[in-house]
Amino acid sequence: MQKFIIYQLFVRNMGQRNWQPGGSLQENGCGKMSDITQDYLDNLVINLNIGAIWYTGLIAHSTTSSFDGFNADNPNIVKGKAGSPYAIRDYYDIAPELALKPTERMAEFKSLLERTHKAGLKFIIDFVPNHVARSYYSSTDNFTDSNFYPLDGQLVLPVHILGADSYVENPAFATGNNCFSTQPSIYDWYDTIKLNYDNRSTWNKMLNILLFWAEQGVDGFRCDMVEMVRSEFFEWAIQQVKLLYPDCLFIAEVYDKFHYRQYFEAGFDYMYDKSGFYDALRSVCAGHQPAAWLTAEWQFLGDIQPKMLNFLENHDEQRLASDFFLGDAMHSFAPLAVSMLFNKAPFMIYSGQEYGEKGMQQEGYSGLDGRSSIFDYCSLSYYRNYTQLQAYLFDRYHHLTCLATSDLFAKGECYDLMYANPLSAIFDPSALFAFMRGYKGQLALVVANFSSTRGVIKISIPEDAYRYFSSSRIASFEEYIIVEPYDYTILIA
């Protein structure tokens, strides 16, 4: 498949402008599926060259809010007022808070699906295979105790919300993060129950969930925390789904780069490159590693490099512009250029990233951590106050995504130039990263500057690079090049 760009959209935040720390649904409101209009989707395609949307938080999950036919959960087993979208309450249902008319939520979901496909976009949702909410119940193929891990004794929760009824669970069940104790800590996933894959019926039930959503028209699944589930299940389940839906995409959230190949061989189309390129770029940005260190990271991947999903933000990671990462969205262009343009792998943008969202609000349960909360009813700052800086950042993302999806960068080969450019008076490999891309006679030279100093540099391009691209020497590539601080320069010939 040709390189494409995925847009992660946390639906709950969509278009919301109210913000009261720790506010309820009534106080702060909530984004709706209907807020995602045809114009909005068309503009994502036109302006950011998006090829797929990962709709985060669509599936019904634990919450302190109640709706017609949908009771609120006990607050003691919900993180935040809104609840985690990864504490699934019913795999076969849509979160009622995301619908204008909660009783018609499936119809509104299907309308969103139709709008998404009309825009030419793939529709991706979460598949959470490792755990469910403590309140899980479905009228379709429900779980039994044998699908979980019962423990000896009653559950003792680490929190008790003032005024809330006590929550009784006896026997207690192991938590989603493998806490096999009846007394999970505040740091455990105490709002979830781990699924038992030693029981073959769990495999069958989870496959049926995938098939249900594929039958609805969903084009793919971002699979949560796959390393916590045996890879044999995914190998079997993906094969079963692809027998009926051969184009269905499976994206694995993998954290350990030494597990990448294991899940690639299990059949995943793409895998998070978290502990590889993401962690490496973050270390370079922080000054902990030289830019030249990036070479070893892509070499480690070998032939699976095109199967990785590159990103610099998602709901788990701190925002680029946050005080915990770069502190300024204007410092993000060098890592963006490398992550988006270095290879053929797809790239993911997290909603708000293209506007420099900082994630520095103390929304409630989430606290001040450089992330946009997934536990609270909150909004993104750019919905409330659109600035000239945000408009400028959006234009830069537009330019980069146009390049990334062009044939030169989407289909072309890559040549890393770092080995030919050691430390010298005209090149600093601790701050600069240089590479070439080539496709059908067209070449590009990309130089990213991770430092605060303007670079006036000269790139040494070996004969082998031109032979690799079956090209003659290009004089403009070998003249002095200016690269602004925290930015990149691209020459195309």
C-alpha positions as CSV (number, residue, x, y, z in Angstrom):
1,M,0.0,0.0,0.0
2,Q,1.2,3.5,-0.8
3,K,2.2,5.7,2.2
4,F,-0.7,7.4,3.8
5,I,-1.4,9.7,6.7
6,I,-3.7,8.7,9.6
7,Y,-5.5,11.3,11.7
8,Q,-6.3,10.3,15.2
9,L,-9.6,12.1,16.3
10,F,-10.7,11.8,19.9
11,V,-14.4,12.3,19.2
12,R,-15.3,13.5,22.7
13,N,-13.2,16.6,22.3
14,M,-14.6,17.4,18.8
15,G,-15.6,21.1,18.6
16,Q,-16.1,21.6,22.3
17,R,-15.4,25.1,23.7
18,N,-16.4,24.8,27.3
19,W,-13.8,24.1,30.0
20,Q,-14.3,23.7,33.7
21,P,-11.6,21.6,35.4
22,G,-13.2,18.3,36.5
23,G,-16.5,19.4,35.0
24,S,-19.4,17.1,34.3
25,L,-21.1,16.4,31.0
26,Q,-23.7,19.0,31.8
27,E,-21.1,21.7,32.6
28,N,-18.6,21.1,29.8
29,G,-20.6,19.3,27.2
30,C,-19.2,16.7,24.8
31,G,-18.3,16.4,21.2
32,K,-20.7,14.5,19.0
33,M,-20.4,12.3,15.9
34,S,-22.6,14.9,14.1
35,D,-19.9,17.6,14.7
36,I,-17.8,15.7,12.2
37,T,-19.4,17.1,9.1
38,Q,-18.8,16.4,5.5
39,D,-17.0,19.7,5.1
40,Y,-14.8,18.9,8.0
41,L,-13.8,15.5,6.6
42,D,-13.3,16.9,3.1
43,N,-11.0,19.6,4.4
44,L,-8.9,17.0,6.2
45,V,-8.3,15.3,2.8
46,I,-7.7,18.6,1.0
47,N,-5.6,20.4,3.5
48,L,-3.7,17.6,5.4
49,N,-3.9,14.8,2.8
50,I,-5.4,12.5,5.3
51,G,-6.1,8.9,4.1
52,A,-7.6,7.4,7.2
53,I,-9.2,8.5,10.5
54,W,-8.8,6.6,13.7
55,Y,-11.9,7.5,15.6
56,T,-10.9,7.2,19.3
57,G,-13.5,6.6,22.0
58,L,-16.4,5.5,19.8
59,I,-17.1,2.2,21.6
60,A,-19.3,2.3,24.7
61,H,-17.1,2.7,27.8
62,S,-17.4,3.3,31.5
63,T,-18.7,6.7,32.5
64,T,-20.3,8.6,35.4
65,S,-22.9,10.0,33.0
66,S,-26.3,8.4,32.5
67,F,-28.6,8.3,29.4
68,D,-31.9,6.8,28.4
69,G,-31.3,3.0,28.7
70,F,-27.7,3.5,29.8
71,N,-27.1,3.8,33.5
72,A,-24.0,5.6,35.0
73,D,-21.2,3.4,36.3
74,N,-20.3,3.5,40.0
75,P,-17.8,6.4,40.2
76,N,-15.4,4.3,42.2
77,I,-14.6,2.2,39.1
78,V,-14.4,5.1,36.6
79,K,-11.3,7.2,36.0
80,G,-12.5,10.8,35.7
81,K,-16.0,12.1,35.1
82,A,-16.0,10.9,31.4
83,G,-14.1,7.6,32.0
84,S,-11.4,6.0,30.0
85,P,-12.3,5.0,26.4
86,Y,-10.2,1.9,27.0
87,A,-12.5,0.6,29.8
88,I,-15.0,-0.9,27.3
89,R,-18.5,-1.4,28.7
90,D,-20.0,-3.1,25.7
91,Y,-18.0,-4.0,22.6
92,Y,-21.1,-4.1,20.5
93,D,-22.3,-0.6,21.3
94,I,-21.4,3.1,20.6
95,A,-20.8,5.6,23.4
96,P,-24.2,7.3,24.0
97,E,-22.6,10.6,24.9
98,L,-21.3,11.0,21.3
99,A,-24.8,11.0,19.9
100,L,-27.2,13.9,19.6
101,K,-29.9,11.4,20.4
102,P,-28.4,8.6,22.5
103,T,-31.1,6.2,21.7
104,E,-30.2,6.5,18.0
105,R,-26.4,6.2,18.5
106,M,-26.0,3.3,16.1
107,A,-27.8,5.2,13.3
108,E,-25.6,8.3,14.0
109,F,-22.5,6.0,13.8
110,K,-23.6,4.7,10.4
111,S,-24.1,8.3,9.2
112,L,-20.6,9.1,10.3
113,L,-19.3,6.0,8.6
114,E,-21.0,7.1,5.3
115,R,-19.6,10.6,5.5
116,T,-16.1,9.3,6.1
117,H,-16.3,6.9,3.1
118,K,-17.8,9.7,1.0
119,A,-14.7,11.8,1.7
120,G,-12.5,8.9,0.5
121,L,-11.2,8.1,4.0
122,K,-10.7,4.8,5.7
123,F,-12.6,4.4,9.0
124,I,-10.5,3.0,11.8
125,I,-11.7,2.2,15.4
126,D,-10.1,0.8,18.5
127,F,-10.0,-2.9,19.3
128,V,-9.1,-3.4,23.0
129,P,-8.3,-7.1,23.3
130,N,-6.7,-7.2,26.7
131,H,-9.3,-5.9,29.1
132,V,-12.8,-4.6,29.7
133,A,-14.6,-2.3,32.1
134,R,-15.5,-3.8,35.5
135,S,-19.2,-3.0,34.6
136,Y,-19.0,-4.9,31.2
137,Y,-22.2,-6.3,30.0
138,S,-23.4,-7.0,26.5
139,S,-26.6,-8.6,25.3
140,T,-24.5,-10.0,22.5
141,D,-22.1,-12.9,23.3
142,N,-21.5,-11.7,26.8
143,F,-18.5,-12.7,28.9
144,T,-18.6,-15.1,31.8
145,D,-16.3,-15.3,34.8
146,S,-14.3,-17.9,33.0
147,N,-13.3,-15.2,30.5
148,F,-11.6,-13.3,33.3
149,Y,-9.1,-14.2,36.1
150,P,-11.1,-14.6,39.4
151,L,-9.1,-14.0,42.6
152,D,-9.6,-15.2,46.1
153,G,-11.4,-12.5,48.0
154,Q,-13.3,-9.3,47.6
155,L,-12.1,-6.4,45.6
156,V,-10.7,-3.5,47.6
157,L,-10.5,-0.4,45.5
158,P,-7.8,2.3,46.0
159,V,-10.3,5.1,45.8
160,H,-13.7,5.9,47.4
161,I,-15.5,8.8,45.8
162,L,-17.3,10.9,48.4
163,G,-21.1,10.3,48.3
164,A,-20.8,7.3,45.9
165,D,-22.2,3.9,46.8
166,S,-19.6,1.2,47.7
167,Y,-18.7,-1.0,44.8
168,V,-18.8,-4.7,45.6
169,E,-17.0,-7.3,43.5
170,N,-16.5,-10.8,45.0
171,P,-14.6,-12.6,43.8
172,A,-12.3,-9.8,42.6
173,F,-10.9,-10.0,39.1
174,A,-7.3,-9.2,38.0
175,T,-6.8,-5.8,36.5
176,G,-6.0,-5.0,32.9
177,N,-2.4,-4.3,33.7
178,N,-1.8,-7.7,35.2
179,C,-2.3,-6.9,38.9
180,F,-3.4,-10.2,40.3
181,S,-4.2,-8.8,43.7
182,T,-7.5,-8.1,45.3
183,Q,-6.1,-4.7,46.4
184,P,-4.9,-2.9,43.2
185,S,-3.1,0.4,43.8
186,I,-4.1,3.9,42.5
187,Y,-1.4,3.3,39.8
188,D,-3.1,0.1,38.5
189,W,-5.8,-0.1,35.9
190,Y,-8.3,-0.7,38.6
191,D,-11.2,0.3,36.4
192,T,-10.6,-2.7,34.1
193,I,-10.6,-6.5,34.2
194,K,-8.1,-8.6,32.3
195,L,-9.4,-11.0,29.7
196,N,-8.3,-14.7,29.9
197,Y,-6.9,-16.0,26.7
198,D,-6.2,-19.4,28.2
199,N,-9.9,-19.9,27.6
200,R,-10.5,-20.6,23.9
201,S,-14.0,-19.0,24.2
202,T,-12.3,-15.7,24.7
203,W,-10.6,-16.0,21.3
204,N,-14.0,-16.8,19.7
205,K,-15.8,-13.9,21.4
206,M,-13.1,-11.4,20.4
207,L,-13.1,-12.6,16.8
208,N,-16.8,-12.1,16.7
209,I,-16.4,-8.5,17.8
210,L,-13.9,-7.8,15.0
211,L,-16.3,-9.4,12.5
212,F,-19.2,-7.5,13.8
213,W,-17.6,-4.1,13.2
214,A,-16.0,-5.1,9.9
215,E,-19.5,-6.1,8.8
216,Q,-20.7,-2.6,9.7
217,G,-18.2,-1.2,7.2
218,V,-15.3,-0.4,9.5
219,D,-12.0,-0.5,7.5
220,G,-9.5,-1.2,10.2
221,F,-8.6,-1.6,13.8
222,R,-6.0,0.1,16.0
223,C,-5.3,-2.8,18.4
224,D,-4.6,-1.6,22.0
225,M,-1.6,-2.9,24.0
226,V,-1.1,-6.0,21.9
227,E,2.0,-7.1,23.8
228,M,-0.3,-8.0,26.7
229,V,-2.1,-10.6,24.5
230,R,-0.4,-13.6,23.0
231,S,0.6,-13.1,19.4
232,E,-0.9,-16.4,18.4
233,F,-4.4,-15.0,19.0
234,F,-3.8,-12.1,16.6
235,E,-2.2,-14.4,14.0
236,W,-5.4,-16.5,14.1
237,A,-7.9,-13.7,14.3
238,I,-6.4,-11.5,11.6
239,Q,-6.4,-14.5,9.2
240,Q,-10.0,-15.1,10.0
241,V,-11.1,-11.5,9.4
242,K,-9.0,-11.1,6.2
243,L,-10.6,-14.2,4.7
244,L,-13.9,-12.2,4.6
245,Y,-12.5,-8.7,4.5
246,P,-9.1,-8.9,2.8
247,D,-8.5,-5.1,2.9
248,C,-9.2,-4.7,6.6
249,L,-6.2,-2.9,8.3
250,F,-4.7,-4.0,11.6
251,I,-2.5,-1.6,13.4
252,A,-0.6,-2.8,16.5
253,E,0.2,-0.6,19.5
254,V,3.6,-2.1,20.3
255,Y,6.1,-0.5,22.7
256,D,9.1,-2.8,22.7
257,K,11.0,-2.7,19.4
258,F,12.3,-6.2,20.0
259,H,8.7,-7.4,19.6
260,Y,8.0,-5.6,16.3
261,R,8.9,-8.6,14.2
262,Q,6.8,-10.9,16.3
263,Y,3.7,-8.9,15.6
264,F,4.6,-8.3,12.0
265,E,4.8,-12.0,11.5
266,A,1.4,-12.3,13.3
267,G,-0.2,-10.5,10.4
268,F,-0.4,-6.8,11.4
269,D,-0.3,-4.3,8.6
270,Y,1.4,-1.6,10.6
271,M,3.0,-1.3,14.1
272,Y,3.7,1.7,16.3
273,D,7.3,2.6,16.1
274,K,7.4,3.8,19.7
275,S,10.6,2.6,21.2
276,G,12.4,3.0,17.9
277,F,12.1,6.2,15.9
278,Y,9.8,8.1,18.3
279,D,12.0,7.6,21.3
280,A,15.1,8.3,19.3
281,L,13.7,11.5,17.9
282,R,12.6,12.6,21.4
283,S,16.1,11.9,22.8
284,V,17.7,13.9,19.9
285,C,15.3,16.8,20.5
286,A,16.2,16.8,24.2
287,G,19.9,16.8,23.5
288,H,20.4,13.4,25.1
289,Q,21.6,11.8,21.8
290,P,23.2,13.1,18.6
291,A,21.1,13.3,15.5
292,A,23.4,10.7,13.9
293,W,21.9,8.2,16.3
294,L,18.8,8.0,14.2
295,T,20.7,6.0,11.6
296,A,21.0,3.0,14.0
297,E,17.3,3.1,14.7
298,W,16.1,2.7,11.1
299,Q,18.8,0.1,10.5
300,F,17.5,-1.9,13.4
301,L,14.1,-2.2,11.6
302,G,15.5,-3.7,8.4
303,D,12.9,-4.9,6.0
304,I,10.0,-4.1,8.2
305,Q,10.7,-0.4,8.1
306,P,7.7,0.3,5.7
307,K,5.4,-1.5,8.1
308,M,6.0,0.9,11.0
309,L,3.6,3.7,11.9
310,N,5.6,6.9,12.6
311,F,4.2,9.5,14.9
312,L,5.2,12.3,17.2
313,E,1.9,12.5,19.1
314,N,-1.0,10.3,20.2
315,H,-3.3,10.3,23.2
316,D,-0.7,8.4,25.3
317,E,2.3,10.7,24.6
318,Q,3.0,14.2,25.7
319,R,2.2,17.0,23.2
320,L,5.1,18.3,21.2
321,A,4.4,21.9,22.3
322,S,4.0,20.9,26.0
323,D,6.4,22.0,28.6
324,F,7.3,18.3,29.1
325,F,8.5,17.9,25.5
326,L,9.7,20.8,23.2
327,G,7.9,23.6,25.0
328,D,7.2,25.4,21.7
329,A,5.5,24.0,18.6
330,M,7.9,26.2,16.5
331,H,10.6,23.8,17.6
332,S,8.9,20.7,16.1
333,F,9.7,21.0,12.4
334,A,13.0,19.1,12.4
335,P,11.5,16.0,14.0
336,L,8.4,16.3,11.9
337,A,10.4,16.3,8.7
338,V,12.4,13.3,9.6
339,S,9.4,11.3,11.0
340,M,7.2,12.1,8.0
341,L,9.6,12.2,5.1
342,F,12.4,9.7,5.9
343,N,10.7,6.5,4.7
344,K,7.6,5.0,3.1
345,A,5.9,4.2,6.4
346,P,2.6,5.9,7.2
347,F,2.5,8.8,9.6
348,M,-0.1,9.7,12.2
349,I,-1.2,13.2,13.3
350,Y,-3.1,13.5,16.6
351,S,-6.0,16.0,16.4
352,G,-4.7,19.4,17.6
353,Q,-1.1,18.6,16.8
354,E,-1.4,20.6,13.6
355,Y,-2.3,23.7,15.6
356,G,0.3,23.3,18.3
357,E,-2.0,22.1,21.0
358,K,0.1,22.2,24.3
359,G,-1.8,19.7,26.6
360,M,-1.0,22.0,29.5
361,Q,-4.5,22.2,31.0
362,Q,-5.3,20.6,34.3
363,E,-8.6,19.1,33.1
364,G,-9.5,17.1,36.2
365,Y,-8.5,13.5,36.7
366,S,-5.7,13.7,34.2
367,G,-3.8,16.5,36.0
368,L,-1.0,18.6,34.5
369,D,1.0,16.2,32.4
370,G,1.4,17.6,28.9
371,R,-1.4,15.4,27.5
372,S,-4.9,16.1,26.4
373,S,-7.0,14.2,28.9
374,I,-8.9,11.1,27.8
375,F,-10.6,10.8,31.2
376,D,-12.4,14.2,31.4
377,Y,-15.0,16.3,29.6
378,C,-12.7,18.9,28.2
379,S,-11.8,20.8,25.0
380,L,-8.8,21.6,23.0
381,S,-7.5,25.2,23.2
382,Y,-7.6,25.9,19.5
383,Y,-11.3,25.4,19.5
384,R,-11.6,28.3,22.0
385,N,-9.0,30.7,20.7
386,Y,-7.7,30.4,17.1
387,T,-4.5,32.5,16.6
388,Q,-2.1,33.5,13.8
389,L,0.5,31.1,15.2
390,Q,-2.0,28.2,14.8
391,A,-2.8,29.3,11.2
392,Y,1.0,29.3,10.4
393,L,1.5,25.9,12.0
394,F,-1.4,24.5,10.0
395,D,0.2,25.8,6.8
396,R,3.4,24.1,7.6
397,Y,1.6,20.8,8.2
398,H,-0.2,21.3,4.9
399,H,3.1,21.7,3.1
400,L,4.7,18.7,4.8
401,T,1.7,16.4,4.2
402,C,1.7,17.4,0.5
403,L,5.3,16.4,0.3
404,A,4.9,13.2,2.3
405,T,2.1,11.9,0.0
406,S,3.8,12.9,-3.2
407,D,5.2,10.0,-5.3
408,L,8.8,11.2,-4.5
409,F,8.3,10.6,-0.7
410,A,5.5,8.1,-0.7
411,K,7.1,5.7,-3.2
412,G,10.7,6.7,-3.4
413,E,13.8,5.0,-2.0
414,C,15.8,6.6,0.8
415,Y,19.6,7.1,1.2
416,D,21.0,8.1,4.6
417,L,23.9,10.5,4.2
418,M,25.1,10.6,7.7
419,Y,28.0,8.1,7.2
420,A,29.5,10.4,4.6
421,N,29.2,13.6,6.8
422,P,31.3,13.3,10.0
423,L,31.9,16.2,12.2
424,S,33.6,19.1,10.4
425,A,33.6,22.9,10.0
426,I,30.6,22.6,7.6
427,F,28.6,19.8,9.2
428,D,27.7,18.9,12.8
429,P,26.2,15.3,13.0
430,S,25.1,15.9,16.6
431,A,22.6,18.6,15.4
432,L,21.9,17.8,11.8
433,F,20.4,14.8,10.0
434,A,20.6,14.5,6.2
435,F,19.1,12.1,3.8
436,M,18.0,11.8,0.1
437,R,14.9,10.4,-1.4
438,G,14.5,9.4,-5.1
439,Y,11.8,8.3,-7.4
440,K,11.8,7.9,-11.2
441,G,14.6,10.3,-11.8
442,Q,13.5,12.9,-9.3
443,L,15.7,13.5,-6.2
444,A,15.2,15.3,-2.9
445,L,17.8,16.3,-0.3
446,V,16.5,16.8,3.2
447,V,18.4,18.3,6.1
448,A,16.9,18.7,9.5
449,N,18.4,21.0,12.1
450,F,17.7,20.0,15.8
451,S,19.7,22.8,17.3
452,S,19.0,26.4,18.2
453,T,21.7,27.6,15.9
454,R,21.2,28.6,12.2
455,G,23.2,26.2,10.0
456,V,25.2,27.2,7.0
457,I,26.3,23.8,5.9
458,K,27.6,21.7,3.0
459,I,26.6,18.1,2.4
460,S,29.0,15.5,1.1
461,I,27.1,13.2,-1.2
462,P,29.1,10.1,-2.2
463,E,29.0,8.7,-5.7
464,D,27.3,5.6,-4.3
465,A,24.2,7.7,-3.5
466,Y,23.8,8.9,-7.2
467,R,24.4,5.3,-8.4
468,Y,21.8,4.1,-6.0
469,F,19.2,6.4,-7.6
470,S,20.7,5.9,-11.1
471,S,21.2,9.7,-11.3
472,S,24.0,12.1,-12.3
473,R,25.4,14.6,-9.8
474,I,23.2,17.6,-8.9
475,A,25.3,20.7,-8.4
476,S,22.7,22.5,-6.2
477,F,22.8,19.7,-3.7
478,E,26.5,20.2,-3.1
479,E,26.5,24.0,-2.6
480,Y,26.2,25.7,0.8
481,I,22.7,25.2,2.3
482,I,21.0,27.3,5.0
483,V,19.0,25.4,7.6
484,E,17.1,27.5,10.2
485,P,17.1,26.5,13.9
486,Y,14.7,23.7,14.8
487,D,13.7,23.5,11.1
488,Y,14.5,21.7,7.9
489,T,15.5,22.5,4.3
490,I,14.4,20.5,1.3
491,L,16.0,20.7,-2.2
492,I,14.2,18.9,-5.0
493,A,15.7,18.3,-8.5
